[in-house]
Amino acid sequence: MGTTVLSPEIEAIDRDELTPAYNVVLLNDDYHSYDYVIEMLQTLFVFSLEQAIDHTVEVDKKGRTILLTCGLSEAEFARDQIHAYGPDPNVPECVGSMSAVIEPANG
């Protein structure tokens, strides 16, 4: 939805346009395999295999990837799901989940 013109001088703005958006950003590390990241992204975010691979390559090459943009409570939930996913069973040195942060989408 966009704006609704009430008169030539007055416009109504949808509440969604006023709600700040946040990015959920996955951060790279050296303790999780591509297989782990792909599986996590498909499980938690229901990404297709192609989307999961694209994000996995991006986080590996650039150190971060924006997984989604949404409201604050949804972003916090997504970040917390990543933090709770657990260690990579295929990497003996891995002792925990990957890291993610949330940040304002317009910043």
Backbone bond lengths (Angstrom), bond angles and torsions (degrees), N, CA, C in turn:
res aa  C-N    CA-C-N  psi(-1)  N-CA   C-N-CA  omega(-1)  CA-C   N-CA-C  phi
1 M - - - 1.446 - - 1.520 109.18 -
2 G 1.275 116.27 151.04 1.452 120.96 178.88 1.508 110.30 -115.70
3 T 1.300 115.92 -135.90 1.457 119.95 178.68 1.515 108.81 -101.43
4 T 1.314 116.08 152.98 1.452 122.38 177.21 1.520 107.42 -113.68
5 V 1.302 116.40 125.62 1.458 120.38 -179.64 1.520 108.20 -83.50
6 L 1.345 116.15 119.19 1.457 121.27 178.63 1.512 111.49 -91.68
7 S 1.268 115.45 -33.35 1.460 122.41 175.21 1.520 105.89 -158.08
8 P 1.282 118.81 172.25 1.468 118.49 179.72 1.526 113.76 -59.01
9 E 1.343 118.68 -24.75 1.451 121.06 -176.83 1.529 114.07 -101.41
10 I 1.344 119.23 -17.03 1.461 122.22 -171.69 1.526 109.94 -121.60
11 E 1.334 115.48 133.07 1.463 120.49 175.35 1.518 108.67 -124.82
12 A 1.325 116.04 142.11 1.469 120.67 173.62 1.518 107.45 -96.39
13 I 1.331 116.81 133.79 1.458 121.81 -179.75 1.520 107.96 -106.98
14 D 1.331 116.61 130.10 1.459 121.00 177.45 1.517 110.08 -61.45
15 R 1.327 116.52 145.81 1.463 121.32 179.65 1.533 111.29 -58.97
16 D 1.346 117.21 -36.54 1.470 120.91 -179.68 1.522 112.14 -58.90
17 E 1.324 116.65 -30.07 1.455 119.75 179.36 1.524 111.51 -71.59
18 L 1.334 117.81 -19.65 1.458 122.05 -179.20 1.519 112.47 -95.36
19 T 1.323 117.48 -16.17 1.461 121.99 -178.69 1.524 108.75 -77.27
20 P 1.324 117.68 121.78 1.465 119.68 179.71 1.531 111.49 -63.56
21 A 1.303 115.90 145.90 1.464 121.61 177.70 1.529 109.42 -105.15
22 Y 1.312 115.61 148.87 1.462 122.31 -178.50 1.521 109.91 -129.24
23 N 1.326 114.91 143.95 1.468 121.63 174.42 1.523 109.28 -92.70
24 V 1.320 115.89 139.25 1.456 121.98 169.32 1.524 105.43 -98.67
25 V 1.332 115.86 116.18 1.460 121.36 -172.58 1.527 109.53 -113.91
26 L 1.327 116.28 120.33 1.459 122.16 175.05 1.521 108.34 -85.59
27 L 1.341 116.20 133.57 1.468 121.72 -178.09 1.523 110.57 -105.98
28 N 1.308 116.14 144.22 1.459 122.01 -178.26 1.523 111.44 -78.49
29 D 1.309 115.29 154.49 1.461 122.75 169.82 1.527 107.73 -151.92
30 D 1.311 116.74 177.62 1.468 120.62 -178.48 1.521 112.58 -102.81
31 Y 1.325 117.97 16.99 1.461 120.53 -172.87 1.521 114.61 -117.88
32 H 1.326 117.61 7.93 1.458 120.44 -179.76 1.534 109.28 -130.47
33 S 1.319 115.29 133.70 1.462 121.25 -178.67 1.531 111.23 -79.37
34 Y 1.307 115.21 161.52 1.463 120.43 175.28 1.525 109.65 -56.35
35 D 1.335 117.15 -43.31 1.467 120.43 -179.05 1.519 111.19 -58.24
36 Y 1.326 116.86 -43.22 1.466 121.62 178.77 1.525 110.51 -60.80
37 V 1.320 116.83 -49.47 1.464 120.78 -176.32 1.524 110.52 -63.41
38 I 1.305 116.82 -44.56 1.462 121.02 179.28 1.529 110.34 -60.81
39 E 1.324 116.46 -46.79 1.472 120.22 179.54 1.531 111.00 -62.24
40 M 1.325 117.20 -44.41 1.456 120.89 179.81 1.521 111.07 -60.12
41 L 1.321 117.02 -46.17 1.460 120.62 -178.10 1.518 111.92 -65.56
42 Q 1.318 116.96 -38.18 1.461 120.03 177.60 1.526 110.77 -69.12
43 T 1.315 116.96 -37.81 1.462 120.96 -178.45 1.525 111.79 -72.73
44 L 1.319 117.19 -50.35 1.465 120.58 -174.35 1.523 113.89 -79.86
45 F 1.322 117.22 -35.94 1.460 120.36 -173.08 1.524 113.62 -113.43
46 V 1.301 116.28 1.54 1.461 123.04 179.23 1.532 110.88 53.36
47 F 1.329 115.51 38.82 1.454 120.67 175.58 1.523 108.78 -74.03
48 S 1.315 115.56 149.40 1.460 120.13 170.86 1.530 107.88 -67.28
49 L 1.320 116.87 165.90 1.459 120.58 177.33 1.524 109.98 -57.98
50 E 1.316 117.41 -43.15 1.468 121.11 -179.51 1.529 111.38 -62.77
51 Q 1.336 117.82 -44.56 1.463 120.68 178.57 1.530 110.75 -62.90
52 A 1.325 116.55 -43.93 1.466 120.78 -179.27 1.525 110.74 -62.78
53 I 1.316 117.15 -42.05 1.470 120.71 178.39 1.525 110.10 -64.37
54 D 1.333 117.22 -43.28 1.468 120.61 179.78 1.529 111.35 -59.12
55 H 1.337 117.06 -45.29 1.461 120.64 178.80 1.535 111.41 -66.68
56 T 1.319 116.67 -37.50 1.460 121.10 -179.83 1.524 110.77 -64.94
57 V 1.298 116.87 -44.39 1.469 120.99 177.84 1.527 109.92 -64.76
58 E 1.326 117.03 -42.61 1.469 120.00 -179.02 1.530 111.53 -63.81
59 V 1.335 117.84 -44.46 1.462 119.23 -179.52 1.526 110.45 -65.68
60 D 1.315 117.47 -33.76 1.459 120.98 178.67 1.531 111.09 -70.05
61 K 1.319 116.87 -43.60 1.468 121.14 -176.09 1.525 113.38 -79.62
62 K 1.335 117.20 -38.94 1.465 121.13 -174.04 1.526 113.83 -104.79
63 G 1.330 117.19 -10.30 1.456 120.23 179.86 1.515 114.72 87.92
64 R 1.326 116.51 -6.84 1.466 121.61 -179.79 1.512 109.80 -164.03
65 T 1.317 115.88 156.15 1.453 121.02 173.94 1.521 108.32 -149.56
66 I 1.316 116.42 138.19 1.459 121.22 176.56 1.519 107.88 -83.31
67 L 1.329 115.51 116.68 1.457 120.54 -177.45 1.516 112.50 -83.27
68 L 1.319 116.65 -40.63 1.454 120.49 178.41 1.510 110.10 -162.70
69 T 1.312 114.91 162.84 1.451 123.09 177.65 1.525 106.84 -124.84
70 C 1.346 116.06 128.23 1.459 120.20 -173.24 1.523 109.35 -161.58
71 G 1.308 116.58 -172.12 1.453 122.01 176.31 1.525 111.06 -70.54
72 L 1.326 116.10 166.67 1.459 121.12 -174.92 1.523 112.88 -61.50
73 S 1.307 118.93 -47.24 1.464 119.81 -176.74 1.527 111.38 -64.95
74 E 1.316 117.36 -38.45 1.466 120.64 177.10 1.527 110.61 -66.81
75 A 1.328 116.59 -39.34 1.468 121.16 179.03 1.526 110.76 -64.80
76 E 1.330 116.57 -42.74 1.465 120.09 177.84 1.524 110.84 -62.66
77 F 1.313 116.69 -41.00 1.465 120.82 178.64 1.528 110.79 -63.17
78 A 1.329 117.15 -45.22 1.467 121.37 179.75 1.530 110.96 -61.96
79 R 1.336 116.44 -45.50 1.469 120.73 177.29 1.524 110.92 -59.23
80 D 1.319 116.56 -45.13 1.460 120.66 -179.09 1.531 111.86 -65.07
81 Q 1.320 117.41 -33.84 1.465 120.80 177.07 1.536 110.85 -65.24
82 I 1.318 116.27 -39.96 1.471 120.52 176.54 1.521 109.72 -63.11
83 H 1.331 116.57 -45.97 1.470 120.82 -178.57 1.519 112.34 -65.11
84 A 1.317 117.94 -24.36 1.465 121.99 -177.87 1.525 113.29 -95.73
85 Y 1.323 117.91 -1.79 1.474 120.30 -172.95 1.527 112.70 -67.10
86 G 1.300 117.71 -27.91 1.458 120.51 175.99 1.512 113.34 100.21
87 P 1.337 115.53 173.34 1.463 120.80 -177.11 1.530 112.64 -73.73
88 D 1.318 114.27 162.89 1.462 121.93 176.19 1.526 107.71 -80.94
89 P 1.330 119.14 114.89 1.462 120.98 -177.12 1.529 113.59 -68.51
90 N 1.334 116.80 -14.36 1.462 120.82 -178.84 1.522 113.42 -92.23
91 V 1.336 117.35 -2.96 1.462 121.44 -179.13 1.529 107.79 -122.30
92 P 1.334 117.87 103.76 1.474 120.70 -175.79 1.529 114.22 -56.29
93 E 1.332 118.30 -32.58 1.463 121.45 -179.06 1.520 112.59 -75.75
94 C 1.302 117.03 -12.38 1.460 121.68 -176.18 1.528 109.68 -76.99
95 V 1.327 115.73 123.45 1.468 119.67 -177.86 1.527 112.82 -117.04
96 G 1.317 118.20 0.01 1.458 119.10 -179.12 1.512 112.75 -163.45
97 S 1.298 113.94 -174.90 1.465 122.09 -178.92 1.517 111.74 -74.18
98 M 1.319 115.38 171.68 1.459 120.79 172.73 1.517 108.87 -74.11
99 S 1.310 116.34 168.40 1.454 122.26 178.77 1.519 110.11 -105.60
100 A 1.314 114.26 146.97 1.461 121.46 175.79 1.515 108.18 -144.64
101 V 1.302 115.48 152.59 1.456 121.64 176.58 1.513 108.74 -130.95
102 I 1.330 114.82 162.63 1.448 119.34 171.29 1.514 107.64 -115.95
103 E 1.316 115.71 146.14 1.462 121.07 -179.01 1.512 108.49 -147.20
104 P 1.321 117.22 152.48 1.467 119.27 177.13 1.524 110.30 -57.27
105 A 1.321 116.14 136.89 1.464 120.66 -177.50 1.512 112.16 -69.85
106 N 1.291 117.91 -26.53 1.461 120.05 -177.49 1.530 112.28 -96.95
107 G 1.351 117.21 12.32 1.456 118.80 -175.70 1.421 115.78 -113.65
